[in-house]
Amino acid sequence: MRHPIYSGILLALMGTTLFVGEWRAVVGLVLVFLTHGVKARREEALLASQFGQRYEEYRKRTGSLIPRLY
């Protein structure tokens, strides 16, 4: 999994959203999910530029937010 911190934050926020049970919590969850997606893409572009083919091979073997099962 390439972004375990983002996965943890999103999982905790999903639990909070279910616990609170308000539409504003769902809006917050969607906004955080979208912003983490943008940030993850930027980070991966930077890593791809620094590490090239080695990073691309790593990306193929691992999941982004959820572990890839072989």
C-alpha positions as a printed Julia matrix, in Angstrom:
70×3 Matrix{Float64}:
   0.0     0.0     0.0
   1.58    3.26   -1.12
  -0.47    5.66    1.03
  -1.15    4.03    4.42
  -1.57    7.33    6.25
  -4.26    8.49    3.82
  -5.98    5.11    4.15
  -5.97    5.37    7.94
  -7.32    8.91    7.93
 -10.08    7.98    5.49
 -11.03    4.88    7.49
 -11.22    6.9    10.72
 -13.26    9.6     8.99
 -15.65    6.98    7.59
 -16.23    5.68   11.11
 -16.78    9.19   12.4
 -19.21    9.89    9.55
 -21.23    6.78   10.41
 -21.21    7.67   14.11
 -22.27   11.29   13.58
 -24.89   10.38   10.99
 -25.26   13.84    9.46
 -25.09   14.88    5.83
 -22.36   17.42    6.66
 -20.11   14.57    7.75
 -20.63   12.86    4.38
 -19.71   16.11    2.6
 -16.56   16.34    4.72
 -15.65   12.73    3.93
 -16.04   13.35    0.19
 -13.94   16.53    0.35
 -11.14   14.81    2.27
 -11.22   11.85   -0.13
 -10.92   14.17   -3.15
  -8.13   16.27   -1.66
  -6.16   13.17   -0.63
  -6.54   11.88   -4.18
  -5.09   15.09   -5.61
  -2.24   15.09   -3.13
  -1.44   11.41   -3.74
  -1.25   11.99   -7.51
   1.14   14.91   -7.0
   3.33   12.86   -4.67
   3.42    9.96   -7.11
   4.38   12.26  -10.0
   7.27   13.59   -7.91
   8.4    10.09   -6.95
   8.14    8.9   -10.57
  10.33   11.8   -11.69
  12.92   11.04   -9.02
  13.0     7.24   -9.21
  11.83    6.57  -12.78
  11.3     2.98  -13.82
  11.95    1.55  -10.36
   8.99    3.51   -8.97
   6.76    2.46  -11.87
   7.54   -1.18  -11.12
   6.74   -0.58   -7.45
   3.41    1.02   -8.41
   2.47   -2.05  -10.44
   3.08   -4.33   -7.45
   1.29   -2.28   -4.78
  -2.14   -0.8    -4.27
  -2.66    2.89   -3.67
  -5.1     3.08   -0.74
  -5.95   -0.59   -0.34
  -3.33   -3.37   -0.18
  -3.14   -5.38   -3.38
  -3.66   -9.08   -2.83
  -1.58  -11.33   -5.04
